[in-house]
Amino acid sequence: MPYRRLPNTDQARMRAIETALEKGKRVPYNDLAFSYLSLEKLQSIYPRLSGAIRQLNNAKQNQFDKSREYGEIFKKAKLYLTHFAQVLTFAVIREEMKPEVRAFYGLEVDSQRIPAMNLEKDVLEWGERIINGEHQRCMKGGSPIYSPSIALVKVHFDFFVEAYRNQKMLQNITNRASEQMIQVRDEADALIQLVWNEIEQKFSTLSEDIKREKAADYGVTYVYRPSELKKIEAEKLQANLF
């Protein structure tokens, strides 16, 4: 025997509500298989659910559209910062600068290691350290490093910081839309279950097959279990043999 299955996607929720609303328009109130109060609730939640779906989709699309550009800006900032740190390290290796200058940038004096900048937080942290460190070293009388200059490094770092903030803003918008979607989705699920219960109760005195047929006309969904589908297919195959 097939069992009732509530919608498990937003599109299915919309179809369930739309079908019930269409019945509410066409069927006289006295003949309607669910209550007028439920009809009013359906009319109220339909635009909210539709709007929440649209807002979430738009937020995700905006974030996706900007993500590729943001990735390129991140890579470029990482490249310039890493290159600057390499040039500094090579200058120390060639003894053009003393190892102690690495301390200006928050780097280990007794190491030639260049910091990894694989994460956003790494670029944010080392960008500030390297830019401030170069300014401090030059104020102490040191000669500026060129190719790349700290000015050019700062340009790409500032681009990244701005892009990072914008991306976080888009993420927050998506998160808020997701939270709103969860709330409306829960309300829709509870209402659909209530309406479907009322519909099945309306046709409860009929035979199971007729009850399911009439309830399905209101959008109630019934599905067969895999074992039942196999049994039906086997019966059809056997019938065709004779």
C-alpha angles and dihedrals in degrees: 000000000000118000131218116258122196119219114278099184132056091241090054090049090052092049092049092051093043092052092050092046091050089053089050089057098047105034120072113248094246091054097042113118094221134045126276089236089059090048090055090050090051090051089051099047097042097076090040093054092043091049093047091051091049093048093049093048092048092048092050092047093050091050092047093048091054097041096081093049089046091052091054092050090050092051092048093050090048091049095053095044093048092046091051091051089049093051089050091050093049090051089055091047090051087049091240087125131028118250088241091073089073088073090069088066097043090254124140110265096212095047138072093205118134113214118251113243102187096129133058092243090054093055091046093049099043094039090062092043096049096044094046091042093054091049092050093047092050091048087056089058101269121144115251119255115240134195090068106023118206088244091061091044090052092051092058092040091053090049088054094048091052092046090047092054092047091049091050089050090053090048091052090050090051091047092051091048089050092051091049090048092053091052095048091042091055091049091048092050092051092048094047090051090050093049093046090050090053091048093051091046090053091057097035094113092060126085117277094254095048092044092054092045093053093042091049088056086062091052100266107149124220125184135186122236115245091252090052092050090052090050092050091049090049092051091049092049092049091048091052091053090062 
